[in-house]
Amino acid sequence: MSNPVFNNGTISDTLIETNTDCQRLVLLNFMQTNFSENDGLPVNHLVRNGAVFGRIDYNLNAKNQIFGSYNYDYSKNTNQTFDVPAYGTTANGIEGPSKIQAINTNWFSTISSNMLNEAHFTYARENRPRNATDPTSVPDTAIGSTSSPNVFRFGQPFFLEPTVDELFWRTDVRDNFSIIRGKHTFKFGGEWVHSNNTQIFRGFFNGLYFFDSVTGFLHYASTGGTGFGPTTLECSTNGTPTGTLSYSSLSAGCSAGSVPTDGPLALYLQKGPTQTGETKDQSGASSINNEEFALFFQDTWKVTRNLTVNYGLRWEAQHFPDPVIPPSQTAYGQNLSDPNFPSTGFLPNQNKMFQPRLGFAWDIKGNGKSALRASWGIFNARQNMLTQVGAITTNGVQQQTIAAGTFFNTANPNAAPPGPTYAPPFTVPVVPLAPGTFPFQAGVTVFSKDYANPRIYTSNLGFEQEIFSGWAGYIDLTISKGVHLTRFTNPNVCCSSADLVPTADVNLGAGPSYTGTAPFPNLGGMTVTASSAKSLYRGATIGVRKRFSHRFQLDANYVWSEDLDDDSNERDPFSFRYYDYFNLAKEYSYSDRDERHKFNFITHAELPLGFNLDVRMQAHTAQPTSFNPNATGSGPLCSSTQALHRVQLGLGPGGSNVDCGRNFLRKDNGYFAFNFGAARPFHLGERFQIIPKIEVFNLFNNKNNVNTLTTGTPLQDFDGFIRQGVGDPREAQLSIRFAF
């Protein structure tokens, strides 16, 4: 490589920048030549699953029955982290080998003719390791804008560098007691669940690189004098990567007519221990407990022959772990006396989850041909342990974050050291801190002092009417309002929307930037687990069903729904989903889940000659998105053809910025699938059957785009298995079952 051209002078920066397939080929060649990594291989989703189940039922006597079961599950699933066209082969992980064991027991006791007790016990152990597909590959390397469909990614995913060890234990004890008295069936009981999660999370141990462009990465990751290596400075005619680019060094600066950008290294992150003698594994280790309690009472009241009323009350509590390191001794300890600091350092236990519920079923004419049903209730959700563990370990004491980037050096080349050399070991040395000191502007994770578990208020009204013998039509209306939904925020910004630094899209990484001085200057970025999000779901279903008779049954329905919220993220604590912290109301729009129209059809039929046929058809319209990178930039503001980004910078009246809002467009991930299965049992005497079956999925081979590319590539997404591109193609499978 030599400046300013690559490949012995035949490929220029300009050619690479303007041709995405050229970018792909150059990157594949670069990774193969320099690191012996073949990142262009197909993604092979190798699935290895096995399970063993055993059960024993034992009658102690006429009034006591005991049921016991044991379940063992083994799974090792390769490449179950990403399936994204622009990601290299090494950017993937292995789920497992997981070994899950569970013991369940039930004890049913008939006390008398109208009293029954049901006792249940579960003990489960889940060993769930996760590994990078290639633990010798480069660190997690992302190249390109997060709002672009052409974001390349190579190396070990930052949350699997190179492995994560996790062991989960659960004990569940519950008891229910039922009494039948007159027209009432009373039921009450309680439950206790103890959970322990022990893990070593090696996230960011090997580093995470963000580069703004392919050419920026190639210059930074190569040697060759001025314009190459960690001191590379990216210059642009307009100060952004959209201008005409050239490359220099931090010491030489940009030439006349160009100014530095924030690239090529947009951001480098690395985590490690803070104390002398502390190992990396110790800095990422955690062992946390949850204690959950529940009590309930309910009554099924047969008011009349054709009217039944159900009512009850459920109480739940969730007790979170206490911090291992007292909050006063953490990096934010000095901030706890500030009334504006959002946390006490503890995770607020949830003791007030009271959930009343009411419903009725009315056979209007008492002839079994029409029914009106209604229900209302409050439902609380638990908080997951992934979210909790960050508030235990990310405190500036157990673990420190090292950050670097070209933007640290552009104003003053000596203000901070450049990023690490993109070559083994890829990381910078982790220097232990002196006792009683903390990393500079340490990043911390806390729970809001007024945190509450999510709560849903749900109302439902349904009517069903027999049309003619065996056939019924039905309509169902549902309204669900969610409050206290989990949202992750960074409140260490100042001071209002007027101080917001405009960007074209949401910054999923550090959140929005502001020009004011941060209210807690001793801290860097904060992640606060808050409960300020809300949602509203309204849906109507109309359908027809036929009970099984004359050798077939079916159910078909159409659903219209509207799903709204102001934050659809409840389990990814590594990203911020809002544009402006001081105007979260602007985020209220269609939920990421919203599917306006759905249609479902399912039937089972017994055909001549002993064949059984099952048919299932499903369809739904597309989900929302906040921008369309495939747009042309032409047309009305905020239209699907114009809106390359959520915010139209400088395109409003008088050169103002126009925020189109969240999820104002639709993806191209509408879905339609027609599946069927046909089986023909063959009897071998009276006690044996062989049942061959053929099943076909997506018969018409619809594209059914998954997490469509018009959403950009989710570099910061931690929602599990991420897929992009076309969905599953037409598939067929043949099975044979032996029953005896």
N, C-alpha and C positions, 0 to 999 in steps of 0.2 A: 504494500500500500504506500502510496506517496501522494502528497498534497498537490493539487486538489482532486486527483482522480484515483480510481481503484482498478484492479485487474490489469496491471501493466499499461495503464493509460487508455483503456478502451471503454471504461464506464465512468461517467462523471457524477458528481454530486447531484447535478440538475436532473440527469436521467433517472437516478435512483428516486429522487424526491417526487417525480411526476409519474412514476409507473409502479403500481402496487405489486404487480407480479415480479417485476425486477427486484423490488425490496425483498420479497419472499425468497427468491433465488439467491440473492447476495447474502442474506442472513443465514440460510441453510449452508451455503458454502463456507461462510465465515466460522460457524460453529463446528463444522466438520473439520476444517483445516486447522483451527486453533485449539479445539478441545476434544476432537475425535468423537463428536456427538452427531448422530444421524437423527435430526429432528423432523424429518419428512416422512417417517414411517406411518402406516395406517394405525388407527387407534383400535387395539384389540381388547374388547371388553370380555375378558376371561372370567367366568363366574364358576366358583366351586362352592357348592352348598351341600350340607348333609345334616340330617336330623334323626334323632332317635327319641321315641315317645313310648312311655309305658304307664298303665293305669291299673289300679286294683280297687274294686268295690267290696266292702265287707259289711255284712249285717251283724252288728253286735247282738241285737235282739229285735223284736218286732217294732220297737220304737226308736232305735238308734242305728243310723247308717253312717259309715265312714268311707270317704272316697279319697284316694291318694294317687298322685301322678308325679312323674319325673320327666323332664324334657331337656334334651341336650341338642344344641345347634352349633354347627361349625360352618364358618364361611370365610372365604378369601376371594375378594373380588378386585381384580386388577383394573387400573385405569377408570376408577369410579369417582374421580374428582372433577375432571373436565372432559368435555367432548365439544371443543370449539375449533372451527376450521383454522383460525389464525394462531393457534397454540402449537408449539412444538411437542414432539413425542415425550420429551423429558418433563414437560409441565403437566405432571399428573401424579396420582397417588394410588396406593393400595389400601383398601379397607380390609383389615384383618392381618393375620388369621384371627378371627374372633371366635371365642369359645363361650357360649352362653348356657348356663345351667339354671334350672328352676325346679323347685319342689313345691307342690300345692297339696293342701289337705282341706277337706270339708267334712263337717260333722253335723248331720241333720238329726235333731231330736224332736220327736212328737211328744209334747208334754201331756196333751189331752186332745180330745176331738176338735178343739177350737184354738189350740196354742201350739206354735211351732218355733223352734230355735234353730238358726243357721249360723254356724261358726266357720270361719275361714282363716287359713294361714298360708303365707307364701314366703319362701326364702329364695332369693335369686342372686347369682354371681355372674357378672358379665365382664369378660376380659376383652377389651376392644382396642387393640393397637391400630395405628395408622402409620403408613410409611410412604416416603417419596418413591416413585417408580424406579428412579435411578439415583441412589444416594451419593454417587460420585459426580453428578452433573454440576453445572454452574449454579450459583444461587438464583433465586427467583428474579427474573429480569423481564420487565415490561417495557415495551417500546411503542410509543405513540400516544395520542390523546385519548383519554378515557371515553370521550364521546364519539370516537371514530369506530367504524366497523372493521377497520384494518389495524387493530392493535395486536402486535406480536408478543408472544410470551414464551420464555424458555426457562428451563431449570427447575429445581426443587421448589414446590409451592411454599411460600413463606411460613405457612402454618404447619408444614410437615418437614422441617429442616433438621435432620432428615427423617426423624421418627417422632411419634407421640405415643407415650405409654399411658393407658387409661384402664382403670379397674373400677367397676361400679357394683355396689352391693345394695340390695333392697330387702327389707323385711316388712311384711304387710299383715296386720292382724285386724280382723273385723268381726262383728257379731250383729246379727239381726234377729229380732224377736217379733213374731206376728200373733195377733189375737183377733179372732172373729167373734163379734158380739152383735147380734141383731143384724141390722143393715150395714154395719161398719166392719171394715177390715183394717185394723190398726197395725202399724209396723213402725218400730223404732230400733235404733242401734247406734253403733259407733265404730270408728276406725282409727288406727294408728299406723303410720307409714314412716319408717326410718330409712334414709338413703345416705350412702356415703360414696363420694367420688374422689378417687385418688389418681392423680395423673402427674406426668412430667410433660409440660407443654414447651416444646423447643422452638416456638415461633420466633422468627427473625434472628435465630442464633447464627445463621450463615449469611445474613444480610438480605435486603430487598432493594433492588435497583429500579428506579423509574427514569426512563429516557424520553425526551420529548419527540424524537424523530429517529428514523433509521440511520440517516447520515450522521446525526449527532452521536448516536451510539457507536457507529463505526469509527468515528474520529476519537472518541473517548477511550474506546477499548483497544486501540491500536497504538503502536509506537511509530515515531517518524519525525520528531522534532516539533516545531511550532505548528499548532493546530491539531496536535494529537496527544493522547494520554489524559490523565486526571486533571491537568491544568488547562485543558481545552476550553476556550471561550467561544461562545456562539454569538455572532453578530448579525444584525438584521437591519435592513433599510428603514423599517418602521417600528422596530423594537419588539416585534412578536415573531413567532415562527412562520407567520403567513407572508412576511416580507422576503426580499431576496437575501439569502443566507450566505455567510462566509464564516470561516473558522480561523481563529487566532489563538493566543495564549493569554492567561491571566496577567502575566507580566508585561506583555507587549500591548495589550488592549486592542480595541477595534480601530480600523482605519477610518479616515474621514468619510462622512456620509452614511455611517452605520453606527448603531448603538447596541450594547449587550442585551441579550434576552435572558430569560431565566433558565436556559438550557446550557449544554445538552443534558446534564444530569439534573433532572427536575427534583429528585429527592432520593436520598439513600437512608435506610433505616437499619439499625442493628441493635439487638438487645443482649445484655449479659449481666454478670454479677456486679455488685457494688462493693462488697466487703473483702478484705484480705482473707484468703483461705477459702472463700466461697466458690464452689464450682458452678459451671453453667447449669448443670442439672438441678442443683439446689436452688438456683435463681428462678427456675421454671417449675418447681415442684409445688404441689398443693394437695391438701386432703381436707375436704369440707363435708359437713353433715347437714342434712335437712331433717326436721321433725315436722310431720304433718298430722293434724288431728281433725276429726269430724264427728259430729253428732247429728242425728236426724230423727224427725217424727213425721209420719204421713198417715192419711186416712183415705180409704176408698169407700165412699158413702153411696149406697144404692138407695137414692131418695125415693124413686118410684120404679116400677117395672121397666120404664123406658128412659130413665134419667139417672146418670151416675156422676157424682161430683168427687173430684180428687183435690186434696189440699195438703200442704205440708210445709215444714221449715227445715232447712239444712244449715248447719253452722260448720265452718271450716277455719283452720288456722294453719299458717306456714311459718315456721321458725327458721331463720337463716343462720349461717355460721357467724361467729364473732371474729373480728380481725385477729390474726396471729400476732401482728405487731400493733401495740396500742396506737390509736390514731394520733395521739399527742407526740409520738416519736417518729412520725412519717414526714415526708417532704411537705405536706400540707398542714402539719401540726400547728404552725404559727398562724394559720388562717382560720382556725376553728373558732377563735374569739370574735371574728368579724361576722356581724349578723347577716351580711350579704353573701357569705360563703354558703353554697347550696347544700352542704352535707355536714353531718356530725361525725363522719368516718365510720359509722356503723350501718349495717343493713337493717332497716326497720322491719321488725317482725310483724306479721299480719295476723291480728287476732279478732278482727271485726267483720269477717266475711259471712254475714247473715244473708240467707238466700230463701225467701218465701216463694212458694209456687202454688198455682191454682189452675184447675182445669175442669172441664165437664164434657160429657158425651150424651147427646140427646137423640133418641130415636123418635123423630117428630110425630109420626102417626102410630108408633108402636107396632108396626107390621114388618119391621126389618128391611124396609125398602128405601129409607132415607135417614140420614144421620147428619147432625150438626155438632161439630167439635170445636172447642176453643181452649186456649191455654195461655197463661202468662207466668213468667218466672224471672228470677235473677240468678245468674250463673257467674261464678268467679273462676279465674284461671290461676294456675300456679306460675311462679317465675322459674325459668330453667336454670340449671346449675352452671352452664357455660357463661351466662351473664354474671352470675354471682362471683365466679372465681377471679374475674378481673379486679373486683374491688378488694380482694384479699391479697393479691400478689403485686398489682401495679400501683405501688405506693411510694416509689422513689427510694426505698430502702432495700427491698428484696431484689429488685431488678432495675437496671438503668437502660435508657434508650440513647443511642448515639445517632445523630442526624447529620447529614452533609448534603450539599447540593451546590450547583454553580451559582444559584441566587444568593448564597451566603457571601460570595466573593466578588460579585460584579461591581458593587459600589466601592469596596475596599479590598483589594486582593489579599491583604494580610489579616482580614477580620476573622477568618476561620481557616483551618486547614482544608485543602481540597479533598474530594472523595477518595476512597481507596482505589488502588490500581485494579483494573479488571483483569486479574490473573490470580492464580492460586497464591495465597489462601483467600483472596477476595475481600477479606474483612480487615478492620483496623484493630489494633491491640486494645483490649479492655483494661483500663487502668483502675485499680481499686481506689475507692475514696477514703479520705482520712476519716477516722471515727468522728461521728457527730456532724458530718457534712453530707450534702446531697448533690446529685447531679445538677448542672446548670439548667434552670428552667425545666425541671423534671416533669414528664408527662404522668398524670395520675388518673385513676379510675375510681369513682365513688358512686354511691347511691344517694339520690336526693333525700333530704330530710323529711319531705312530705310524700315519699314514694308510697304507692298503693298498688296491689295486684289488680290486673285487668278485671273489669266487671261488665257483663252484658245483660241488658234488659230485653227480653224477647216476648213478643205477642204473636199468637197464631190463631187463625180462624179458618176452618175448613168445612165444606159441605159436600156430601156424597149422596147421589140419587141413582137408584136402579132404573135403567132405561128400558130393558126387557130382561127376561130370565137369563141370569148369568152375566149380564153386562151392566156396568155402572159408570157414570160420569162423575167427575169430581173437580172441585176448585179449591185452592188453598192460598191463603194470604199470610205473609210473614213480614213482621217489622222487628229488626234487632238494632238496638242502639248500644254502642260500646263506649265506655268511659274508662279513664285511668289506664289507657293502653300504653304500652312501653314505648318510649322514644329515647334515643341517645343524642345528647346535645353536648356542645362545648361552650359553656358560658364565660370562658375566660377571654372575652372580647369586649370591645368598647366602641361606641357607647349607644348608638342608635342606627336606624336604617340609613340615616344621612351619611354615616361613616363607612358604609359598605363599599368594598372595592368590587366594582361590577365584574362579573365573569359571564361567559356565554352559557355555562351549564353549572349544575350543582357540583361542588367539590366534594366528592365522596371521601377523600382522604382526611384532610385536616379541617374540613368545614369551611364556611365563608371567612374571608379576611376583612378586617376593619382597620381604619387609619388611627383610631384612638389608642391610648395606652391601656393595656390589659389591666383589669381590676386586681388581679393577683399576679404581680410581675415576677414573683419568685417561682412561679409555675409556668410550664409550657402549655401544651394542649391538654385539656381536660376531657374526660369522657364521663358524663353524668347519666346514670340510668334514672330517667324521670318517668312520670306517669301522666303526662299532659296530653297525649294523643287521644283522638276520638274517632268514632266510625258510625255509619248508619247504613243498614241494609234494608231494602224494600224489595219484596219479590212476590210474584203471583204465578201460580201454577194451574194449568187447566189440562185435564187428561181424561182418558178412558181406560178402564181395565176390565178384563174378562177373567173370571175365576176358572180353574181347570175343570173343564167338562167337554164332552164330545171330542176328547183326545187332544185338546190344545188349550193354552192360556196365553194372555198377552197383557202388556201394560204400555201405554204410549202417553207422553205428556210434553207440553211446551211450557217453558219457564221464561218469563220476562222479569228482569231484576235490575236494580241499580245499587251498586256497592260504592259507598263514599267513605273516605277517611282523610286525615291529614298526615299520616305516616304509616306506610304499609310494612315497615320493618320492625319485627319484634324479637329477633334472635341473632342479629348480626352486630355485635358491639364494636366492629372495626370500621364502621362507616357512618357518615352523617348524611341524611337524606333530604335536608332542607336547604333552601337557597339563602334565606335571611333569618338569623336567629331572633331578630327583633320583630319579625312579622310572620310568625308561624301560621297565622290565620290564612295567609296566602296559599298555604300548602293544601288547604281543604279542597279536594277534587275527587275524581274517580280513583278508586283503589287500584293498586296494581293487579288485583284479582278480578276486577270487574269484567263480566261477560254478559252483555246486555240480553242476548237471546240464546236459549239452549233448547235442544230437542232430544228426547230419549225414546227409544222403542226397544222392547224386549219381548220375545215370545218363545214358547216351548211347545213342540208338537210331536205327537206319536204318529208316525207315518206307516203306510202299509209295508208289509214284509218285515216288520219288527224294527224299523229304523226310528231313531229319535233325532229330532232337529232342534237346535237352539240358534236363534238369530238375535243379534244385538246391534243397534245402530245408535250412534251418538254424534251430536253436532253442537258447536257453539261458535259465536262470533268472536272477533279479535279483542284482545286486551289493550289497555291504554299505554301510551308512552309519552315522554316529555320532549322528544326531539326526533328528527328523522335525518340521520347523516346521509341518506341516499337522496335527499331533496336536491332540487336544482338551484334553489335560492331565488326563484322567480315566483310571481303570483302575489296575492294579498298577504299581508303580515300574518304570521301564525298559521298559515295554511299548510297542508301536508306537502305541497310542492316547494314552499318557501322556507319552512322552519327547519333549518339545519341544526338549530340549537333552541333551547328553551327561551333564552333571552336574546332579543334582537338589538345588539349594541349599536347605538347611534342611528337607528332606522326610524325612530319615532318622530313626532313633531318637534321641529327645532333641533334635531340631532339628539333627542333624548333616547333613553333605553326603554324597550318595551318587554316586559316580562309576560310571556304568554301563559304562565301558570303551569302547574304540575299536571301531567297526564292529560294534555289537551288534544293529543293525536291518538291514532290507533295503529297498532302493529299490523304485520301481515301474518298473524298466527291464528287465523280462523281454523276451525277443526271440523273434520268429518271423517268418520270411520264406519265401515260396514263389516261386521264380523259374523261368522257362523261356525257351528260345529255340528257334525253328524256322527252318530254312534250306532252300532248294531251289536247288541248282546247275543252271545252264543252260549246256550246252556249245555253243560256236560253233566248229565244226570240231574238230581234234585239239589245238589249242594254246591255246585261249581259253576262259575261263569267266566268266560273270556270276553272282554268288551273292547274291541278296537274302535278308535275314534280319530277322525280327522278334523282339524280346526284351521280356519283361514282368517287372518287378521288384515284389516285395511284392504279389503278385496279390490277396491278400485284404485289403489296405489296413490292416494291423495298425498300431497306434500306435507301437510300438517306441520308447518314450521314450528320449531321449539325454541323458546326464548329468542325470537327472531333477531336477525342481525341489525334491524333498524333500531334496536335499543342500545347499540354500542356494545363493547366488551366489558364485562363486569370484573375489572381488575380487583376491586375491593369487596366483591361479593363473597359472603361467607355462609350462604344459605344451603350448602350441601352440594349435591351433584349438579354441576352447571353444564347444560347442553345448549348449543346453538346450531342453527341450520335446519335442514329438513328433518322431519320426524321419522318414525319407524316406517320402512317400506312394506309392501305386501309380503306377508309371511305365512307359511303353512307349517303345521307340525302334526305328526302322527304319533299316537300313543296307544299302548295296549295295557289294559288293567285286568288283573286276575282277582276275582272275588270268590270267597268260600266261607 
